[in-house]
């Protein structure tokens, strides 16, 4: 059975944007456009809809938030509309248990 989809509001009722605002240092949060090299509207789009961010942006946020990339993908669905299955497999560092008999 597949795990249920976890929506972005799961972590203490916070959206991805609220999670970033409360977790990132203020200097980092206020300079995301510079750090990412993206326009303000693009950064705001990724904060509001993390599902649309590409792998490079997902990895940046993971480093900046000091979490594993798969955490953002699982809990906030970050990158789910852009990251390929192969890329997701690469960032998913959790060890997989092999079912008995396989």
C-alpha positions in Angstrom: 0.0 0.0 0.0 1.3 3.5 -0.9 1.7 6.1 1.8 -0.9 8.8 1.8 -0.1 12.1 0.2 1.1 14.6 2.7 -0.1 18.2 2.0 2.0 21.3 2.6 -0.1 22.4 5.7 1.0 19.3 7.7 3.9 20.7 9.7 2.3 22.5 12.6 -0.2 24.0 10.2 2.5 25.9 8.3 2.8 26.2 4.6 6.2 25.9 3.0 6.5 29.7 2.9 5.7 30.0 6.6 8.1 27.2 7.4 10.9 29.0 5.5 10.0 32.3 7.1 10.2 30.8 10.6 13.2 28.5 10.1 15.6 30.4 7.8 17.8 33.2 9.2 16.2 36.5 8.3 19.2 37.6 6.2 18.9 34.4 4.1 15.1 34.6 3.7 15.3 38.3 2.8 18.0 37.6 0.1 16.5 34.5 -1.5 16.4 36.2 -4.9 20.1 37.0 -4.8 21.1 33.6 -3.3 19.0 31.7 -5.9 19.7 34.1 -8.8 16.0 34.2 -9.6 13.4 37.0 -9.9 11.2 37.9 -6.9 8.1 36.6 -8.6 9.7 33.3 -9.3 11.0 32.9 -5.7 7.5 33.8 -4.4 5.9 31.2 -6.8 8.2 28.5 -5.4 7.5 29.5 -1.8 3.7 29.5 -2.4 3.7 26.3 -4.6 6.8 24.3 -3.8 5.6 21.5 -6.1 6.8 23.6 -9.0 10.4 24.1 -8.0 13.2 22.3 -10.0 15.7 20.0 -8.3 18.4 22.7 -8.0 16.0 25.0 -6.0 14.8 22.0 -3.9 18.4 21.2 -3.0 19.2 24.9 -2.2 16.3 25.0 0.3 17.3 21.7 1.8 20.8 23.0 2.5 19.5 26.4 3.7 17.0 24.7 6.0 19.5 22.0 7.1 17.2 19.1 6.2 17.4 16.3 3.7 15.9 17.1 0.3 13.5 14.1 0.6 12.0 15.7 3.7 10.9 18.7 1.7 9.7 16.5 -1.1 7.7 14.3 1.3 6.3 16.9 3.7 5.7 19.8 1.3 5.6 18.0 -2.0 8.5 20.2 -3.1 9.5 19.6 -6.7 6.8 16.9 -7.2 5.7 18.5 -10.5 9.2 19.0 -11.8 11.6 16.5 -10.3 11.8 13.2 -12.2 11.5 9.8 -10.5 15.2 9.2 -11.2 16.1 12.5 -9.6 13.9 11.8 -6.6 15.4 8.3 -6.2 18.9 10.0 -6.1 17.9 12.5 -3.4 16.0 9.9 -1.3 18.8 8.9 1.1 16.6 6.8 3.4 17.4 3.1 3.4 14.8 0.9 1.9 13.7 -2.3 3.6 13.5 -5.2 1.3 10.3 -7.3 1.8 10.9 -10.9 2.9 11.3 -13.3 -0.1 12.8 -10.8 -2.5 
